[in-house]
């Protein structure tokens, strides 16, 4: 492929929507303002899968435009049709970088976030923001626990019709969920107490996924407890990126037909065309795509 062809390539950027829920008195705007004023090297924090930092930010308009950069010591090699794959010539202190852009609207509390399979995702970003919320509050950063009183919860927005169905559940017969094993194992301590004995079994070490089924009794009106089911769906749709399947089989009344509901596909998402600048998607181009998705969803009444 010619260089001119590479530069001209157009692709699609997948975008998800989140509601930002503060867990304490520190606002996300306050944390972002603090980060914005720090030198680049002071923004970096370590995570189990590499370092993370706020790469760049812009708050000159009504939104905060953000770009989070993940730096990993391990990455791909250089390749071509006529040469074998080989290492890049990186310095000892350098790594491989991946970027994830975000748009945050303080007025509504909603965020649009670029999906980057290899870059920082919502879970890492939430944990990163927690650390700096603690810094702003004058507290030790520590590890983010499920009931941490500081920081922010990034709660995925579901499509309006799915939210309506979830709110009108009457009888729940079955829940099916699949976990990406390496992702679950990375969540240590209180993140995985009920799965510890299973995950410690040597069989799991060679597995890619674990699939669980929770099934109600056989009685005609038997149902799983509806309120805990709603909470379970909400919890698992949070920032648990290791959950790769989540569906329930339910109906409003005993006489109504049972239908499976896929909550992974039910998340609000969009694929926005975006032009590449060289081999990568440019920062401004990604921010423009995020704003396009945000304004479309806002105008369609999805952010309520």
C-alpha positions in Angstrom: 0.0 0.0 0.0 1.3 3.4 -0.9 1.9 6.0 1.8 -0.6 8.4 0.2 -3.2 5.6 0.5 -2.4 5.0 4.1 -2.9 8.6 5.0 -6.3 8.8 3.2 -7.8 5.8 4.9 -11.1 6.4 6.7 -12.3 4.2 9.6 -15.0 4.1 12.3 -14.6 4.9 15.9 -16.8 3.1 18.4 -18.2 5.4 21.1 -20.0 4.5 24.3 -22.0 6.8 26.6 -21.6 7.0 30.4 -23.3 8.8 33.3 -20.7 10.1 35.7 -21.8 9.7 39.3 -19.7 11.4 42.0 -19.2 9.2 45.1 -18.1 12.1 47.3 -18.0 15.8 47.5 -15.2 16.3 44.9 -16.5 17.0 41.5 -15.0 15.6 38.3 -14.5 19.2 37.1 -12.3 19.9 40.1 -10.2 16.8 39.5 -9.8 17.6 35.8 -8.8 21.2 36.6 -6.2 19.8 38.9 -4.8 17.4 36.3 -4.9 20.1 33.6 -2.5 22.2 35.6 0.1 19.4 36.3 3.1 18.8 34.1 2.8 15.7 32.0 5.2 13.6 34.1 3.2 14.3 37.3 -0.1 13.0 35.8 1.1 9.4 35.4 -0.1 6.6 37.6 0.7 2.9 37.5 -2.0 0.2 36.9 -1.8 -3.6 36.7 -1.6 -3.4 32.9 0.7 -0.5 32.4 0.9 3.2 33.2 -1.9 5.7 32.6 -2.1 9.5 32.4 -4.2 12.3 31.1 -2.4 13.0 27.9 -4.2 16.3 27.0 -7.3 18.2 27.8 -9.3 21.2 26.6 -12.0 23.1 28.4 -12.3 26.2 26.3 -16.0 25.4 25.4 -18.9 23.9 27.3 -17.3 20.5 27.4 -14.1 19.0 28.8 -12.3 17.3 26.0 -9.9 14.6 27.3 -7.4 12.2 26.0 -6.1 9.4 28.2 -2.8 7.7 27.3 -1.9 4.2 28.3 1.8 3.2 28.2 2.7 -0.4 28.2 6.2 -1.9 28.3 5.1 -4.7 25.8 3.7 -4.2 22.4 3.7 -5.2 18.7 6.7 -5.4 16.4 7.7 -3.7 13.2 6.7 -5.8 10.1 6.6 -5.6 6.3 6.0 -8.0 3.4 9.7 -8.6 2.8 11.2 -8.5 6.3 10.6 -10.5 9.5 8.9 -9.0 12.5 11.3 -7.2 14.8 11.5 -4.9 17.8 11.1 -1.2 17.6 14.2 0.7 18.7 12.8 2.1 22.0 14.7 3.6 24.9 14.6 1.7 28.2 12.2 4.3 29.7 9.9 4.3 26.6 6.9 2.1 26.0 4.0 1.6 23.6 1.2 4.2 23.8 -2.5 3.9 23.2 -5.0 6.7 23.5 -8.6 6.9 24.5 -10.5 10.2 24.0 -13.4 11.3 26.1 -15.9 14.2 26.2 -17.4 15.2 29.6 -20.4 17.6 29.9 -20.5 19.1 33.4 -24.0 20.5 32.8 -25.6 17.1 32.3 -23.1 14.8 34.0 -22.8 12.6 30.9 -19.6 11.4 29.1 -18.9 10.0 25.7 -15.9 7.7 25.6 -13.9 6.2 22.7 -13.8 2.4 22.8 -10.2 1.3 22.3 -9.7 -2.4 22.6 -5.9 -2.0 23.2 -6.0 1.3 25.0 -7.4 2.6 28.3 -11.0 1.7 28.9 -13.6 2.8 31.4 -12.4 0.7 34.3 -8.9 1.9 34.2 -10.0 5.5 33.7 -12.4 5.3 36.6 -9.6 4.0 38.9 -7.2 6.7 37.6 -9.7 9.4 38.4 -10.3 7.9 41.8 -6.6 8.3 42.6 -6.6 12.0 41.8 -9.9 12.6 43.6 -8.1 11.4 46.7 -5.2 13.7 45.9 -7.5 16.7 45.6 -9.2 15.7 48.9 -5.8 15.5 50.6 -6.1 11.8 51.2 -3.8 8.8 50.4 -4.5 7.4 46.9 -4.8 3.8 47.9 -6.7 1.1 46.0 -10.2 1.7 44.7 -12.6 -0.7 46.4 -16.2 -1.3 45.4 -17.6 0.8 48.2 -15.0 3.6 47.9 -16.6 6.9 49.1 -14.4 9.0 46.8 -14.0 9.2 43.1 -16.6 8.5 40.4 -18.7 5.7 39.0 -18.8 5.6 35.2 -22.2 4.0 34.6 -22.9 2.9 31.0 -26.0 4.3 29.5 -28.5 1.8 28.1 -30.8 2.3 25.2 -34.1 3.8 26.3 -36.1 0.7 25.3 -33.9 -1.6 27.3 -34.1 0.6 30.4 -37.9 0.5 30.1 -37.9 -3.3 29.8 -35.6 -3.6 32.8 -37.8 -1.4 34.9 -40.9 -3.5 34.0 -39.5 -6.9 34.7 -42.1 -9.2 36.4 -40.7 -12.7 36.2 -37.0 -13.5 35.6 -36.3 -17.1 34.7 -32.6 -17.1 33.8 -29.4 -15.1 33.9 -26.4 -16.0 31.7 -23.1 -14.3 32.0 -19.6 -14.9 30.7 -16.4 -13.6 32.2 -13.1 -13.0 30.4 -10.8 -15.0 32.7 -7.6 -12.9 32.6 -9.7 -9.8 33.4 -11.4 -11.4 36.3 -8.1 -12.6 37.8 -6.7 -9.1 37.7 -9.4 -7.9 40.0 -7.9 -9.0 43.3 -9.2 -8.9 46.9 -12.7 -7.6 47.4 -13.4 -7.4 43.7 -13.7 -11.2 43.5 -14.5 -12.8 46.9 -17.3 -15.1 45.7 -15.3 -16.4 42.7 -12.0 -17.0 44.5 -12.3 -20.7 45.0 -13.2 -21.2 41.3 -10.6 -18.9 40.0 -7.9 -20.6 42.0 -8.6 -24.0 40.4 -5.8 -25.0 38.0 -8.3 -25.7 35.2 -9.1 -22.0 35.0 -5.5 -21.2 34.1 -6.0 -22.7 30.6 -9.4 -21.2 30.0 -10.4 -18.1 28.1 -13.9 -17.6 29.6 -16.1 -18.8 32.4 -19.9 -18.9 31.7 -22.4 -18.9 34.6 -26.1 -19.6 34.5 -28.5 -18.7 37.3 -31.9 -20.3 36.8 -35.2 -20.0 38.7 -37.1 -23.0 39.9 -39.4 -25.0 37.7 -42.7 -23.8 39.1 -44.9 -21.9 36.8 -44.6 -18.6 38.6 -41.1 -19.2 39.9 -38.8 -16.2 39.5 -35.4 -14.9 40.5 -35.7 -12.0 42.9 -36.4 -9.1 40.5 -34.8 -6.2 42.5 -31.5 -7.9 43.0 -31.5 -8.9 39.3 -31.8 -5.2 38.3 -29.0 -4.3 40.7 -26.8 -7.2 39.3 -27.3 -5.9 35.8 -26.4 -2.4 36.8 -23.3 -3.5 38.7 -22.0 -5.8 35.9 -22.6 -3.1 33.3 -20.5 -0.7 35.2 -16.8 -0.8 34.5 -16.4 -4.6 34.5 -14.8 -4.9 31.1 -14.1 -8.5 31.7 -17.8 -9.3 31.4 -18.3 -10.4 27.7 -21.9 -11.7 27.9 -24.8 -10.7 30.1 -28.4 -11.7 29.2 -31.5 -12.5 31.1 -34.7 -14.3 30.1 -37.7 -12.6 31.5 -41.3 -11.5 30.9 -43.6 -8.9 32.4 -46.4 -11.4 33.4 -46.7 -15.2 33.5 -48.9 -15.1 30.4 -46.4 -13.0 28.4 -43.8 -14.7 26.2 -40.3 -15.0 27.5 -37.6 -13.1 25.6 -33.9 -13.0 26.2 -32.4 -9.5 26.7 -28.8 -8.9 25.7 -27.4 -6.2 28.0 -24.0 -6.0 26.3 -25.7 -5.1 23.0 -28.2 -2.9 24.8 -25.5 -0.3 25.7 -25.8 3.0 24.0 -23.1 3.0 21.3 -22.3 4.5 17.9 -19.8 4.0 15.1 -18.7 7.4 13.8 -16.7 7.8 10.6 -13.3 9.3 11.2 -10.3 10.2 9.0 -6.9 9.0 9.9 -3.9 11.3 10.2 -1.0 9.1 9.2 -1.3 5.7 10.9 -3.5 6.9 13.8 -6.7 8.7 14.5 -5.9 12.4 15.3 -6.9 13.8 18.7 -9.0 16.6 17.3 -10.7 14.2 14.9 -11.6 11.9 17.8 -12.9 14.8 19.9 -15.1 15.9 17.0 -16.5 12.4 16.7 -17.2 12.3 20.4 -19.0 15.6 20.3 -21.1 14.4 17.3 -22.2 11.3 19.2 -22.9 13.3 22.4 -25.0 16.0 20.6 -27.0 13.4 18.7 -27.8 11.4 21.8 -28.6 14.5 23.8 -30.9 15.9 21.1 -32.7 12.5 20.8 -33.5 12.5 24.6 -31.1 9.6 25.5 -29.5 11.6 28.3 -32.3 11.8 30.9 
